[in-house]
Amino acid sequence: MDSLITSGGYYMSKQQAGVFATTAKLTAALTLALLTACPAVAVPTPFEAVKGSWVGGGALSYKDGRSEKLDCSAYYTGSNDGNALTTALRCSGSSGKFELRSHLSYVGGKVSGSWEERTYNASGDASGTLNPGNLRLNFSGGVAGSMTVAFSTASQTVSIAIATSEVPVKAMHFDFKRS
């Protein structure tokens, strides 16, 4: 007869103990396999709130004091992990139109990337910070300045200040709603 051993206050044979140990090992192995196979739930980055289509308007403020109303549309796409954002902004007003695109990456609250304006063929780099509801960027290259974006899942407000002296525009402001 098998000798008896104790496990947690219960008596069992060596054969039962072996089955118990094998079952425990299989359960642990299966649990590990499931945890490895199932991706962890990703914590969304603040980029997730702006992905999609937007419409709105805004204004250009010129250095000579004039201003011009704009009609705009924007479209934002992102990477599956939420750490990259591609933007396309198209605006038109009485003096013409412009198309601004950017490619931004997010790591630990910091944003960096590139921008380009396709109508006037300007481009450069951008860097700044991203927090829930707020993006702050400095940009350089063909035009230099700063930009702030206050956003939620339903609206966003964009303010751009131009620092380049050769550019007749001193600022831009846009308000968007989801389309």
PyMOL commands that place a pseudoatom at each C-alpha (Angstrom):
pseudoatom trace, name=CA, resn=MET, resi=1, chain=A, elem=C, hetatm=0, pos=[0.000, 0.000, 0.000]
pseudoatom trace, name=CA, resn=ASP, resi=2, chain=A, elem=C, hetatm=0, pos=[1.145, 3.528, -0.782]
pseudoatom trace, name=CA, resn=SER, resi=3, chain=A, elem=C, hetatm=0, pos=[2.450, 5.458, 2.184]
pseudoatom trace, name=CA, resn=LEU, resi=4, chain=A, elem=C, hetatm=0, pos=[0.469, 8.507, 3.219]
pseudoatom trace, name=CA, resn=ILE, resi=5, chain=A, elem=C, hetatm=0, pos=[1.751, 12.034, 3.063]
pseudoatom trace, name=CA, resn=THR, resi=6, chain=A, elem=C, hetatm=0, pos=[0.155, 15.277, 4.198]
pseudoatom trace, name=CA, resn=SER, resi=7, chain=A, elem=C, hetatm=0, pos=[-0.653, 18.251, 2.056]
pseudoatom trace, name=CA, resn=GLY, resi=8, chain=A, elem=C, hetatm=0, pos=[-2.447, 21.160, 3.654]
pseudoatom trace, name=CA, resn=GLY, resi=9, chain=A, elem=C, hetatm=0, pos=[-3.695, 18.970, 6.513]
pseudoatom trace, name=CA, resn=TYR, resi=10, chain=A, elem=C, hetatm=0, pos=[-5.038, 16.260, 4.204]
pseudoatom trace, name=CA, resn=TYR, resi=11, chain=A, elem=C, hetatm=0, pos=[-3.641, 12.762, 3.927]
pseudoatom trace, name=CA, resn=MET, resi=12, chain=A, elem=C, hetatm=0, pos=[-3.065, 11.404, 0.436]
pseudoatom trace, name=CA, resn=SER, resi=13, chain=A, elem=C, hetatm=0, pos=[-1.131, 8.598, -1.162]
pseudoatom trace, name=CA, resn=LYS, resi=14, chain=A, elem=C, hetatm=0, pos=[2.103, 9.247, -3.050]
pseudoatom trace, name=CA, resn=GLN, resi=15, chain=A, elem=C, hetatm=0, pos=[0.171, 8.537, -6.258]
pseudoatom trace, name=CA, resn=GLN, resi=16, chain=A, elem=C, hetatm=0, pos=[-2.487, 11.149, -5.361]
pseudoatom trace, name=CA, resn=ALA, resi=17, chain=A, elem=C, hetatm=0, pos=[0.256, 13.604, -4.394]
pseudoatom trace, name=CA, resn=GLY, resi=18, chain=A, elem=C, hetatm=0, pos=[1.928, 13.062, -7.782]
pseudoatom trace, name=CA, resn=VAL, resi=19, chain=A, elem=C, hetatm=0, pos=[-1.347, 13.707, -9.613]
pseudoatom trace, name=CA, resn=PHE, resi=20, chain=A, elem=C, hetatm=0, pos=[-1.930, 16.792, -7.464]
pseudoatom trace, name=CA, resn=ALA, resi=21, chain=A, elem=C, hetatm=0, pos=[1.579, 18.132, -8.205]
pseudoatom trace, name=CA, resn=THR, resi=22, chain=A, elem=C, hetatm=0, pos=[1.215, 17.433, -11.938]
pseudoatom trace, name=CA, resn=THR, resi=23, chain=A, elem=C, hetatm=0, pos=[-2.173, 19.185, -12.016]
pseudoatom trace, name=CA, resn=ALA, resi=24, chain=A, elem=C, hetatm=0, pos=[-0.729, 22.199, -10.179]
pseudoatom trace, name=CA, resn=LYS, resi=25, chain=A, elem=C, hetatm=0, pos=[2.180, 22.400, -12.651]
pseudoatom trace, name=CA, resn=LEU, resi=26, chain=A, elem=C, hetatm=0, pos=[-0.168, 22.123, -15.651]
pseudoatom trace, name=CA, resn=THR, resi=27, chain=A, elem=C, hetatm=0, pos=[-2.432, 24.822, -14.209]
pseudoatom trace, name=CA, resn=ALA, resi=28, chain=A, elem=C, hetatm=0, pos=[0.545, 27.117, -13.658]
pseudoatom trace, name=CA, resn=ALA, resi=29, chain=A, elem=C, hetatm=0, pos=[1.860, 26.428, -17.181]
pseudoatom trace, name=CA, resn=LEU, resi=30, chain=A, elem=C, hetatm=0, pos=[-1.564, 27.059, -18.730]
pseudoatom trace, name=CA, resn=THR, resi=31, chain=A, elem=C, hetatm=0, pos=[-1.983, 30.289, -16.775]
pseudoatom trace, name=CA, resn=LEU, resi=32, chain=A, elem=C, hetatm=0, pos=[1.451, 31.488, -17.899]
pseudoatom trace, name=CA, resn=ALA, resi=33, chain=A, elem=C, hetatm=0, pos=[0.676, 30.577, -21.513]
pseudoatom trace, name=CA, resn=LEU, resi=34, chain=A, elem=C, hetatm=0, pos=[-2.613, 32.509, -21.418]
pseudoatom trace, name=CA, resn=LEU, resi=35, chain=A, elem=C, hetatm=0, pos=[-1.017, 35.570, -19.855]
pseudoatom trace, name=CA, resn=THR, resi=36, chain=A, elem=C, hetatm=0, pos=[1.727, 35.532, -22.468]
pseudoatom trace, name=CA, resn=ALA, resi=37, chain=A, elem=C, hetatm=0, pos=[-0.674, 35.020, -25.376]
pseudoatom trace, name=CA, resn=CYS, resi=38, chain=A, elem=C, hetatm=0, pos=[-3.192, 37.687, -24.337]
pseudoatom trace, name=CA, resn=PRO, resi=39, chain=A, elem=C, hetatm=0, pos=[-1.929, 41.237, -24.796]
pseudoatom trace, name=CA, resn=ALA, resi=40, chain=A, elem=C, hetatm=0, pos=[-2.106, 43.450, -21.763]
pseudoatom trace, name=CA, resn=VAL, resi=41, chain=A, elem=C, hetatm=0, pos=[-4.779, 46.096, -21.802]
pseudoatom trace, name=CA, resn=ALA, resi=42, chain=A, elem=C, hetatm=0, pos=[-3.050, 49.171, -23.192]
pseudoatom trace, name=CA, resn=VAL, resi=43, chain=A, elem=C, hetatm=0, pos=[-3.448, 52.430, -21.369]
pseudoatom trace, name=CA, resn=PRO, resi=44, chain=A, elem=C, hetatm=0, pos=[-4.563, 54.860, -24.056]
pseudoatom trace, name=CA, resn=THR, resi=45, chain=A, elem=C, hetatm=0, pos=[-2.345, 57.823, -24.795]
pseudoatom trace, name=CA, resn=PRO, resi=46, chain=A, elem=C, hetatm=0, pos=[-3.854, 61.288, -25.024]
pseudoatom trace, name=CA, resn=PHE, resi=47, chain=A, elem=C, hetatm=0, pos=[-3.631, 60.939, -28.857]
pseudoatom trace, name=CA, resn=GLU, resi=48, chain=A, elem=C, hetatm=0, pos=[-6.607, 58.556, -28.721]
pseudoatom trace, name=CA, resn=ALA, resi=49, chain=A, elem=C, hetatm=0, pos=[-8.989, 61.425, -27.903]
pseudoatom trace, name=CA, resn=VAL, resi=50, chain=A, elem=C, hetatm=0, pos=[-8.368, 63.257, -31.197]
pseudoatom trace, name=CA, resn=LYS, resi=51, chain=A, elem=C, hetatm=0, pos=[-8.297, 60.447, -33.751]
pseudoatom trace, name=CA, resn=GLY, resi=52, chain=A, elem=C, hetatm=0, pos=[-10.952, 60.878, -36.445]
pseudoatom trace, name=CA, resn=SER, resi=53, chain=A, elem=C, hetatm=0, pos=[-12.520, 63.650, -38.542]
pseudoatom trace, name=CA, resn=TRP, resi=54, chain=A, elem=C, hetatm=0, pos=[-13.054, 67.235, -37.404]
pseudoatom trace, name=CA, resn=VAL, resi=55, chain=A, elem=C, hetatm=0, pos=[-14.618, 70.381, -38.925]
pseudoatom trace, name=CA, resn=GLY, resi=56, chain=A, elem=C, hetatm=0, pos=[-14.606, 73.988, -37.871]
pseudoatom trace, name=CA, resn=GLY, resi=57, chain=A, elem=C, hetatm=0, pos=[-13.348, 77.407, -38.541]
pseudoatom trace, name=CA, resn=GLY, resi=58, chain=A, elem=C, hetatm=0, pos=[-10.797, 79.835, -37.459]
pseudoatom trace, name=CA, resn=ALA, resi=59, chain=A, elem=C, hetatm=0, pos=[-8.942, 82.998, -38.247]
pseudoatom trace, name=CA, resn=LEU, resi=60, chain=A, elem=C, hetatm=0, pos=[-5.572, 84.225, -39.432]
pseudoatom trace, name=CA, resn=SER, resi=61, chain=A, elem=C, hetatm=0, pos=[-4.195, 87.336, -37.731]
pseudoatom trace, name=CA, resn=TYR, resi=62, chain=A, elem=C, hetatm=0, pos=[-1.770, 89.317, -39.862]
pseudoatom trace, name=CA, resn=LYS, resi=63, chain=A, elem=C, hetatm=0, pos=[1.068, 91.476, -38.565]
pseudoatom trace, name=CA, resn=ASP, resi=64, chain=A, elem=C, hetatm=0, pos=[-0.473, 94.545, -40.246]
pseudoatom trace, name=CA, resn=GLY, resi=65, chain=A, elem=C, hetatm=0, pos=[-3.632, 94.163, -38.099]
pseudoatom trace, name=CA, resn=ARG, resi=66, chain=A, elem=C, hetatm=0, pos=[-5.880, 92.480, -40.667]
pseudoatom trace, name=CA, resn=SER, resi=67, chain=A, elem=C, hetatm=0, pos=[-7.626, 89.209, -39.969]
pseudoatom trace, name=CA, resn=GLU, resi=68, chain=A, elem=C, hetatm=0, pos=[-9.226, 86.607, -42.184]
pseudoatom trace, name=CA, resn=LYS, resi=69, chain=A, elem=C, hetatm=0, pos=[-11.845, 83.959, -41.436]
pseudoatom trace, name=CA, resn=LEU, resi=70, chain=A, elem=C, hetatm=0, pos=[-11.111, 80.360, -42.364]
pseudoatom trace, name=CA, resn=ASP, resi=71, chain=A, elem=C, hetatm=0, pos=[-13.162, 77.234, -42.987]
pseudoatom trace, name=CA, resn=CYS, resi=72, chain=A, elem=C, hetatm=0, pos=[-11.243, 74.113, -41.995]
pseudoatom trace, name=CA, resn=SER, resi=73, chain=A, elem=C, hetatm=0, pos=[-11.349, 70.348, -41.818]
pseudoatom trace, name=CA, resn=ALA, resi=74, chain=A, elem=C, hetatm=0, pos=[-8.918, 68.024, -40.089]
pseudoatom trace, name=CA, resn=TYR, resi=75, chain=A, elem=C, hetatm=0, pos=[-8.294, 64.310, -40.013]
pseudoatom trace, name=CA, resn=TYR, resi=76, chain=A, elem=C, hetatm=0, pos=[-6.127, 62.469, -37.477]
pseudoatom trace, name=CA, resn=THR, resi=77, chain=A, elem=C, hetatm=0, pos=[-4.988, 58.852, -37.677]
pseudoatom trace, name=CA, resn=GLY, resi=78, chain=A, elem=C, hetatm=0, pos=[-2.862, 56.960, -35.205]
pseudoatom trace, name=CA, resn=SER, resi=79, chain=A, elem=C, hetatm=0, pos=[-0.837, 53.838, -34.712]
pseudoatom trace, name=CA, resn=ASN, resi=80, chain=A, elem=C, hetatm=0, pos=[-2.345, 50.753, -33.079]
pseudoatom trace, name=CA, resn=ASP, resi=81, chain=A, elem=C, hetatm=0, pos=[-0.338, 51.322, -29.893]
pseudoatom trace, name=CA, resn=GLY, resi=82, chain=A, elem=C, hetatm=0, pos=[-1.540, 54.935, -29.643]
pseudoatom trace, name=CA, resn=ASN, resi=83, chain=A, elem=C, hetatm=0, pos=[1.970, 56.380, -29.606]
pseudoatom trace, name=CA, resn=ALA, resi=84, chain=A, elem=C, hetatm=0, pos=[1.967, 57.939, -33.093]
pseudoatom trace, name=CA, resn=LEU, resi=85, chain=A, elem=C, hetatm=0, pos=[-0.355, 60.457, -34.716]
pseudoatom trace, name=CA, resn=THR, resi=86, chain=A, elem=C, hetatm=0, pos=[-0.578, 61.665, -38.306]
pseudoatom trace, name=CA, resn=THR, resi=87, chain=A, elem=C, hetatm=0, pos=[-2.558, 64.846, -38.918]
pseudoatom trace, name=CA, resn=ALA, resi=88, chain=A, elem=C, hetatm=0, pos=[-3.962, 66.561, -41.999]
pseudoatom trace, name=CA, resn=LEU, resi=89, chain=A, elem=C, hetatm=0, pos=[-5.425, 70.066, -41.674]
pseudoatom trace, name=CA, resn=ARG, resi=90, chain=A, elem=C, hetatm=0, pos=[-6.950, 71.879, -44.678]
pseudoatom trace, name=CA, resn=CYS, resi=91, chain=A, elem=C, hetatm=0, pos=[-8.168, 75.463, -44.451]
pseudoatom trace, name=CA, resn=SER, resi=92, chain=A, elem=C, hetatm=0, pos=[-9.408, 78.005, -46.960]
pseudoatom trace, name=CA, resn=GLY, resi=93, chain=A, elem=C, hetatm=0, pos=[-10.137, 81.696, -46.717]
pseudoatom trace, name=CA, resn=SER, resi=94, chain=A, elem=C, hetatm=0, pos=[-10.581, 84.693, -49.026]
pseudoatom trace, name=CA, resn=SER, resi=95, chain=A, elem=C, hetatm=0, pos=[-6.841, 84.947, -49.761]
pseudoatom trace, name=CA, resn=GLY, resi=96, chain=A, elem=C, hetatm=0, pos=[-6.261, 81.265, -50.478]
pseudoatom trace, name=CA, resn=LYS, resi=97, chain=A, elem=C, hetatm=0, pos=[-5.805, 77.935, -48.804]
pseudoatom trace, name=CA, resn=PHE, resi=98, chain=A, elem=C, hetatm=0, pos=[-3.202, 75.919, -46.944]
pseudoatom trace, name=CA, resn=GLU, resi=99, chain=A, elem=C, hetatm=0, pos=[-2.665, 72.279, -46.076]
pseudoatom trace, name=CA, resn=LEU, resi=100, chain=A, elem=C, hetatm=0, pos=[-0.695, 71.346, -42.990]
pseudoatom trace, name=CA, resn=ARG, resi=101, chain=A, elem=C, hetatm=0, pos=[0.394, 67.797, -42.203]
pseudoatom trace, name=CA, resn=SER, resi=102, chain=A, elem=C, hetatm=0, pos=[2.358, 66.387, -39.298]
pseudoatom trace, name=CA, resn=HIS, resi=103, chain=A, elem=C, hetatm=0, pos=[3.734, 63.092, -38.023]
pseudoatom trace, name=CA, resn=LEU, resi=104, chain=A, elem=C, hetatm=0, pos=[4.116, 62.988, -34.248]
pseudoatom trace, name=CA, resn=SER, resi=105, chain=A, elem=C, hetatm=0, pos=[5.408, 60.369, -31.800]
pseudoatom trace, name=CA, resn=TYR, resi=106, chain=A, elem=C, hetatm=0, pos=[4.593, 60.154, -28.093]
pseudoatom trace, name=CA, resn=VAL, resi=107, chain=A, elem=C, hetatm=0, pos=[6.902, 58.751, -25.401]
pseudoatom trace, name=CA, resn=GLY, resi=108, chain=A, elem=C, hetatm=0, pos=[6.395, 59.387, -21.692]
pseudoatom trace, name=CA, resn=GLY, resi=109, chain=A, elem=C, hetatm=0, pos=[4.618, 62.734, -21.991]
pseudoatom trace, name=CA, resn=LYS, resi=110, chain=A, elem=C, hetatm=0, pos=[6.985, 64.052, -24.683]
pseudoatom trace, name=CA, resn=VAL, resi=111, chain=A, elem=C, hetatm=0, pos=[6.049, 64.577, -28.329]
pseudoatom trace, name=CA, resn=SER, resi=112, chain=A, elem=C, hetatm=0, pos=[8.390, 64.926, -31.280]
pseudoatom trace, name=CA, resn=GLY, resi=113, chain=A, elem=C, hetatm=0, pos=[8.034, 64.751, -35.020]
pseudoatom trace, name=CA, resn=SER, resi=114, chain=A, elem=C, hetatm=0, pos=[7.883, 66.640, -38.279]
pseudoatom trace, name=CA, resn=TRP, resi=115, chain=A, elem=C, hetatm=0, pos=[5.465, 68.959, -40.082]
pseudoatom trace, name=CA, resn=GLU, resi=116, chain=A, elem=C, hetatm=0, pos=[4.959, 70.172, -43.621]
pseudoatom trace, name=CA, resn=GLU, resi=117, chain=A, elem=C, hetatm=0, pos=[2.798, 72.756, -45.319]
pseudoatom trace, name=CA, resn=ARG, resi=118, chain=A, elem=C, hetatm=0, pos=[2.053, 71.532, -48.842]
pseudoatom trace, name=CA, resn=THR, resi=119, chain=A, elem=C, hetatm=0, pos=[0.679, 74.685, -50.517]
pseudoatom trace, name=CA, resn=TYR, resi=120, chain=A, elem=C, hetatm=0, pos=[3.707, 76.858, -49.692]
pseudoatom trace, name=CA, resn=ASN, resi=121, chain=A, elem=C, hetatm=0, pos=[6.254, 74.008, -49.499]
pseudoatom trace, name=CA, resn=ALA, resi=122, chain=A, elem=C, hetatm=0, pos=[7.534, 74.600, -45.969]
pseudoatom trace, name=CA, resn=SER, resi=123, chain=A, elem=C, hetatm=0, pos=[8.586, 71.940, -43.474]
pseudoatom trace, name=CA, resn=GLY, resi=124, chain=A, elem=C, hetatm=0, pos=[10.379, 71.411, -40.204]
pseudoatom trace, name=CA, resn=ASP, resi=125, chain=A, elem=C, hetatm=0, pos=[10.482, 69.718, -36.823]
pseudoatom trace, name=CA, resn=ALA, resi=126, chain=A, elem=C, hetatm=0, pos=[8.191, 69.882, -33.801]
pseudoatom trace, name=CA, resn=SER, resi=127, chain=A, elem=C, hetatm=0, pos=[8.625, 68.922, -30.146]
pseudoatom trace, name=CA, resn=GLY, resi=128, chain=A, elem=C, hetatm=0, pos=[6.766, 69.476, -26.921]
pseudoatom trace, name=CA, resn=THR, resi=129, chain=A, elem=C, hetatm=0, pos=[4.569, 67.879, -24.297]
pseudoatom trace, name=CA, resn=LEU, resi=130, chain=A, elem=C, hetatm=0, pos=[1.292, 65.974, -24.379]
pseudoatom trace, name=CA, resn=ASN, resi=131, chain=A, elem=C, hetatm=0, pos=[-1.031, 65.534, -21.406]
pseudoatom trace, name=CA, resn=PRO, resi=132, chain=A, elem=C, hetatm=0, pos=[-4.683, 64.558, -21.291]
pseudoatom trace, name=CA, resn=GLY, resi=133, chain=A, elem=C, hetatm=0, pos=[-6.549, 67.466, -22.861]
pseudoatom trace, name=CA, resn=ASN, resi=134, chain=A, elem=C, hetatm=0, pos=[-3.476, 69.530, -23.719]
pseudoatom trace, name=CA, resn=LEU, resi=135, chain=A, elem=C, hetatm=0, pos=[-0.737, 69.515, -26.375]
pseudoatom trace, name=CA, resn=ARG, resi=136, chain=A, elem=C, hetatm=0, pos=[2.033, 72.129, -26.445]
pseudoatom trace, name=CA, resn=LEU, resi=137, chain=A, elem=C, hetatm=0, pos=[4.500, 72.207, -29.326]
pseudoatom trace, name=CA, resn=ASN, resi=138, chain=A, elem=C, hetatm=0, pos=[7.355, 74.345, -30.514]
pseudoatom trace, name=CA, resn=PHE, resi=139, chain=A, elem=C, hetatm=0, pos=[8.074, 74.100, -34.220]
pseudoatom trace, name=CA, resn=SER, resi=140, chain=A, elem=C, hetatm=0, pos=[11.011, 75.142, -36.356]
pseudoatom trace, name=CA, resn=GLY, resi=141, chain=A, elem=C, hetatm=0, pos=[12.121, 74.949, -39.979]
pseudoatom trace, name=CA, resn=GLY, resi=142, chain=A, elem=C, hetatm=0, pos=[10.553, 76.947, -42.826]
pseudoatom trace, name=CA, resn=VAL, resi=143, chain=A, elem=C, hetatm=0, pos=[8.431, 78.711, -40.192]
pseudoatom trace, name=CA, resn=ALA, resi=144, chain=A, elem=C, hetatm=0, pos=[9.058, 78.803, -36.440]
pseudoatom trace, name=CA, resn=GLY, resi=145, chain=A, elem=C, hetatm=0, pos=[6.675, 79.313, -33.568]
pseudoatom trace, name=CA, resn=SER, resi=146, chain=A, elem=C, hetatm=0, pos=[4.551, 77.575, -30.987]
pseudoatom trace, name=CA, resn=MET, resi=147, chain=A, elem=C, hetatm=0, pos=[1.201, 75.811, -30.869]
pseudoatom trace, name=CA, resn=THR, resi=148, chain=A, elem=C, hetatm=0, pos=[-1.198, 74.819, -28.113]
pseudoatom trace, name=CA, resn=VAL, resi=149, chain=A, elem=C, hetatm=0, pos=[-4.139, 72.480, -28.529]
pseudoatom trace, name=CA, resn=ALA, resi=150, chain=A, elem=C, hetatm=0, pos=[-6.801, 72.096, -25.853]
pseudoatom trace, name=CA, resn=PHE, resi=151, chain=A, elem=C, hetatm=0, pos=[-8.914, 69.032, -26.652]
pseudoatom trace, name=CA, resn=SER, resi=152, chain=A, elem=C, hetatm=0, pos=[-11.537, 66.581, -25.558]
pseudoatom trace, name=CA, resn=THR, resi=153, chain=A, elem=C, hetatm=0, pos=[-13.198, 63.738, -27.429]
pseudoatom trace, name=CA, resn=ALA, resi=154, chain=A, elem=C, hetatm=0, pos=[-15.822, 66.217, -28.763]
pseudoatom trace, name=CA, resn=SER, resi=155, chain=A, elem=C, hetatm=0, pos=[-13.955, 69.487, -29.421]
pseudoatom trace, name=CA, resn=GLN, resi=156, chain=A, elem=C, hetatm=0, pos=[-10.581, 71.104, -29.749]
pseudoatom trace, name=CA, resn=THR, resi=157, chain=A, elem=C, hetatm=0, pos=[-9.135, 74.602, -29.828]
pseudoatom trace, name=CA, resn=VAL, resi=158, chain=A, elem=C, hetatm=0, pos=[-5.858, 75.234, -31.642]
pseudoatom trace, name=CA, resn=SER, resi=159, chain=A, elem=C, hetatm=0, pos=[-3.767, 78.393, -31.187]
pseudoatom trace, name=CA, resn=ILE, resi=160, chain=A, elem=C, hetatm=0, pos=[-0.607, 78.998, -33.223]
pseudoatom trace, name=CA, resn=ALA, resi=161, chain=A, elem=C, hetatm=0, pos=[1.854, 81.857, -32.757]
pseudoatom trace, name=CA, resn=ILE, resi=162, chain=A, elem=C, hetatm=0, pos=[4.307, 82.527, -35.607]
pseudoatom trace, name=CA, resn=ALA, resi=163, chain=A, elem=C, hetatm=0, pos=[7.775, 83.752, -34.603]
pseudoatom trace, name=CA, resn=THR, resi=164, chain=A, elem=C, hetatm=0, pos=[9.361, 83.971, -38.084]
pseudoatom trace, name=CA, resn=SER, resi=165, chain=A, elem=C, hetatm=0, pos=[9.602, 87.688, -38.983]
pseudoatom trace, name=CA, resn=GLU, resi=166, chain=A, elem=C, hetatm=0, pos=[9.424, 87.173, -42.774]
pseudoatom trace, name=CA, resn=VAL, resi=167, chain=A, elem=C, hetatm=0, pos=[5.962, 85.591, -42.562]
pseudoatom trace, name=CA, resn=PRO, resi=168, chain=A, elem=C, hetatm=0, pos=[3.071, 88.120, -42.755]
pseudoatom trace, name=CA, resn=VAL, resi=169, chain=A, elem=C, hetatm=0, pos=[0.840, 85.968, -40.489]
pseudoatom trace, name=CA, resn=LYS, resi=170, chain=A, elem=C, hetatm=0, pos=[1.424, 86.433, -36.750]
pseudoatom trace, name=CA, resn=ALA, resi=171, chain=A, elem=C, hetatm=0, pos=[-1.139, 83.973, -35.384]
pseudoatom trace, name=CA, resn=MET, resi=172, chain=A, elem=C, hetatm=0, pos=[-3.846, 81.428, -36.192]
pseudoatom trace, name=CA, resn=HIS, resi=173, chain=A, elem=C, hetatm=0, pos=[-6.744, 80.177, -34.129]
pseudoatom trace, name=CA, resn=PHE, resi=174, chain=A, elem=C, hetatm=0, pos=[-9.103, 77.254, -34.879]
pseudoatom trace, name=CA, resn=ASP, resi=175, chain=A, elem=C, hetatm=0, pos=[-12.105, 75.682, -33.153]
pseudoatom trace, name=CA, resn=PHE, resi=176, chain=A, elem=C, hetatm=0, pos=[-13.109, 72.141, -34.209]
pseudoatom trace, name=CA, resn=LYS, resi=177, chain=A, elem=C, hetatm=0, pos=[-15.961, 69.754, -33.517]
pseudoatom trace, name=CA, resn=ARG, resi=178, chain=A, elem=C, hetatm=0, pos=[-16.192, 66.107, -34.511]
pseudoatom trace, name=CA, resn=SER, resi=179, chain=A, elem=C, hetatm=0, pos=[-17.660, 65.612, -37.951]
for i in range(1, 179): cmd.bond("trace and resi %d" % i, "trace and resi %d" % (i + 1))
show_as sticks, trace
zoom trace
